[in-house]
Each structure stands twice: as C-alpha cells, then as structure tokens.
C-alpha cells in the first residue's frame, strides 16, 4: 500500500507539472498548431484585478501581447518578470494583457489569487479573470501554460507561442506585424 501511494503521488506530480513544463521546453512557437493565426482574435469581456471590465475589442488599432498562465505553473511564474518589464515600458509598441482562469485547472479562487498576486510585487502586469468555464481559454485553444498570442492592430491573431517566450522574441515579432 505504501508503494502504491508513492507511485500515485509521483504520477500526480508528473501530470501536474507536465502541462506547463513540456510547453516551456518545446517552445516551438509553431503557429500551425492553431486555426486562429490569421483570423480575427476572439473578443472577450473580462474583469481585471480591480473589478474593471476589459474588452479585447477596446484595443483595436493597437498591437496586443496576450498571455494565458497559471499561478501553479513554474515556467509561467519565472516569465512574469519579463512580462512586468514589457508592460512597464514607457514607449509601448504593444499592450500587455494576461489571463488566468480562477478555479479552473487547479487555479486559485479569485480572492486567493488576488492575495497571492499582491505579494508577488508586480505592479504593471494587467491580470484578467476568465469565467469559471474558462470560455476565453477555450476560444484561444489553450492546451498548456503558458500560451501567448500576438494580436495585430486590426484585431487578427498574428502569432502564437507555446511555452514562455522572451521579450526579445516578442519585440522582434511585434515589429513585423501591422
């Protein structure tokens, strides 16, 4: 019984970490894995940390970096300092939005997430909350954390990244889209 319990715990740990870790290591930046590239980005209307409503369509005319992540995902957490740096830039060439899905896929509740995030020290990262059904994650075909998208100024998906991506790559790619 002790052996079986150990095996089950090991299996669970591998399962939980594999979603974000394998995505981080693969980081193939393969656009062909999604049918969204080249199409209109699915619009959303989500609440931010302060309860304000944010709509993607409000950013039409601007380029958007959209990051889906989770508080339990090590590559996501590791990449937040770069997201903070990108979001804090004064000469913004891109708007940064991040999305988490409270109470979905082992994510914290909204209140627990807010408390946890406040302790992380990031003041520039805009966090939006998906609904309990994770409709926005589903619309963007998110299968692993982190997953990022570049959306052009016309509101079309220009690029998708699977796994954490550096600001250097984002800034290079953002300069190539309209």
C-alpha positions as CSV (number, residue, x, y, z in Angstrom):
1,X,0.0,0.0,0.0
2,X,2.9,2.4,0.9
3,X,4.4,1.6,-2.5
4,X,1.2,2.3,-4.4
5,X,0.7,5.6,-2.5
6,X,4.2,6.7,-3.5
7,X,3.6,5.8,-7.2
8,X,0.3,7.7,-7.2
9,X,1.9,10.8,-5.7
10,X,4.7,10.6,-8.2
11,X,2.3,10.2,-11.1
12,X,0.2,13.1,-9.9
13,X,3.2,15.4,-9.6
14,X,4.4,14.4,-13.1
15,X,0.9,15.0,-14.5
16,X,0.5,18.5,-12.9
17,X,3.9,19.7,-14.0
18,X,3.9,18.2,-17.5
19,X,1.4,20.6,-18.9
20,X,3.4,23.7,-18.3
21,X,6.9,22.2,-18.3
22,X,6.6,20.4,-21.6
23,X,5.2,23.5,-23.2
24,X,8.1,25.5,-21.8
25,X,10.7,23.1,-23.1
26,X,9.1,22.7,-26.5
27,X,8.7,26.4,-27.2
28,X,8.5,25.6,-30.8
29,X,6.5,28.8,-31.5
30,X,4.7,26.8,-34.0
31,X,1.8,28.8,-35.5
32,X,0.4,25.9,-37.5
33,X,-1.0,24.2,-34.3
34,X,-3.9,26.6,-34.1
35,X,-6.6,27.6,-36.5
36,X,-6.6,31.1,-35.1
37,X,-3.5,32.6,-36.7
38,X,-4.6,35.0,-39.5
39,X,-8.1,35.1,-38.2
40,X,-9.9,37.6,-36.0
41,X,-8.9,37.2,-32.4
42,X,-11.9,36.0,-30.3
43,X,-13.2,39.0,-28.4
44,X,-13.7,38.8,-24.6
45,X,-15.1,40.9,-21.8
46,X,-13.3,40.1,-18.6
47,X,-12.8,41.6,-15.1
48,X,-9.4,42.8,-14.0
49,X,-7.9,42.7,-10.5
50,X,-9.8,45.9,-9.6
51,X,-13.2,44.7,-11.0
52,X,-13.0,46.8,-14.1
53,X,-14.3,45.3,-17.3
54,X,-11.7,44.9,-20.1
55,X,-12.7,44.1,-23.7
56,X,-10.2,43.0,-26.3
57,X,-12.1,45.0,-28.9
58,X,-11.3,48.2,-27.0
59,X,-7.7,47.6,-28.1
60,X,-8.4,47.7,-31.8
61,X,-5.8,49.8,-33.5
62,X,-3.1,48.6,-31.1
63,X,-0.9,45.6,-31.0
64,X,-1.6,43.2,-28.1
65,X,0.5,40.6,-26.3
66,X,-1.9,38.2,-24.7
67,X,-0.5,35.7,-22.1
68,X,-2.5,32.8,-20.6
69,X,-0.9,31.5,-17.5
70,X,-1.5,29.9,-14.0
71,X,-0.1,30.6,-10.6
72,X,0.9,27.0,-10.1
73,X,3.0,26.8,-13.3
74,X,6.8,27.3,-12.7
75,X,7.6,28.5,-16.3
76,X,4.7,31.0,-16.0
77,X,6.0,32.4,-12.7
78,X,9.6,32.5,-14.0
79,X,8.4,34.5,-17.0
80,X,6.5,37.2,-15.1
81,X,9.5,39.4,-14.5
82,X,9.8,39.8,-18.3
83,X,6.1,40.4,-18.7
84,X,6.4,43.1,-16.0
85,X,9.3,44.7,-17.9
86,X,7.3,44.7,-21.2
87,X,4.2,46.1,-19.5
88,X,6.1,48.8,-17.7
89,X,7.8,50.2,-20.9
90,X,7.1,53.9,-21.4
91,X,7.5,53.7,-25.2
92,X,4.9,50.9,-25.6
93,X,4.7,49.4,-29.0
94,X,2.4,46.8,-27.6
95,X,-0.4,46.5,-25.0
96,X,0.1,43.6,-22.5
97,X,-2.8,41.6,-21.2
98,X,-2.6,38.4,-19.1
99,X,-5.4,36.0,-18.4
100,X,-5.9,33.4,-15.6
101,X,-8.9,31.2,-15.0
102,X,-9.8,31.1,-11.3
103,X,-11.0,27.7,-10.1
104,X,-10.3,26.1,-13.4
105,X,-7.5,23.5,-13.9
106,X,-6.3,23.8,-10.3
107,X,-6.1,27.6,-10.3
108,X,-6.8,29.6,-7.1
109,X,-10.1,31.3,-6.4
110,X,-10.3,35.0,-7.4
111,X,-9.8,36.1,-3.8
112,X,-6.9,33.7,-3.2
113,X,-5.3,34.7,-6.5
114,X,-5.6,38.4,-5.7
115,X,-4.0,37.9,-2.3
116,X,-1.2,35.7,-3.8
117,X,-0.6,38.1,-6.7
118,X,-0.4,41.2,-4.5
119,X,2.5,39.5,-2.7
120,X,4.5,38.9,-5.9
121,X,5.4,42.6,-6.4
122,X,4.3,43.1,-9.9
123,X,2.6,46.5,-10.4
124,X,2.4,46.7,-14.2
125,X,1.0,43.3,-15.2
126,X,-2.7,43.6,-16.1
127,X,-4.4,40.4,-15.0
128,X,-7.8,39.5,-16.3
129,X,-10.0,36.7,-14.9
130,X,-11.6,34.2,-17.2
131,X,-15.0,32.8,-16.2
132,X,-15.4,29.5,-14.3
133,X,-16.0,27.7,-17.6
134,X,-12.7,29.1,-19.0
135,X,-14.5,30.2,-22.1
136,X,-11.7,32.5,-23.2
137,X,-9.0,29.8,-22.7
138,X,-11.2,27.5,-24.8
139,X,-11.8,30.2,-27.5
140,X,-8.0,30.6,-27.8
141,X,-7.4,26.9,-27.8
142,X,-5.1,27.0,-24.8
143,X,-3.8,23.5,-24.0
144,X,-0.7,24.3,-22.0
145,X,0.6,27.1,-19.8
146,X,2.0,29.5,-20.7
147,X,0.5,30.2,-24.1
148,X,0.9,33.6,-25.6
149,X,-0.6,35.4,-28.6
150,X,0.4,38.4,-30.6
151,X,-2.7,40.3,-32.0
152,X,-2.1,42.9,-34.7
153,X,-3.6,46.3,-34.8
154,X,-6.5,45.1,-36.9
155,X,-7.5,42.6,-34.2
156,X,-6.2,39.5,-36.0
157,X,-4.1,36.8,-34.4
158,X,-0.6,37.2,-35.8
159,X,1.4,34.6,-33.8
160,X,1.0,32.0,-31.1
161,X,3.8,30.8,-28.7
162,X,3.6,27.7,-26.7
163,X,5.8,28.0,-23.6
164,X,7.4,31.0,-22.1
165,X,8.8,33.5,-24.6
166,X,11.4,36.2,-24.1
167,X,10.8,39.9,-24.5
168,X,13.5,39.9,-27.2
169,X,11.4,37.4,-29.3
170,X,8.2,39.3,-28.6
171,X,9.6,42.6,-29.6
172,X,11.2,41.2,-32.7
173,X,8.0,39.6,-33.8
174,X,5.8,42.6,-32.9
175,X,7.9,44.8,-35.2
176,X,7.0,42.5,-38.1
177,X,3.2,42.8,-37.7
178,X,1.0,45.7,-38.6
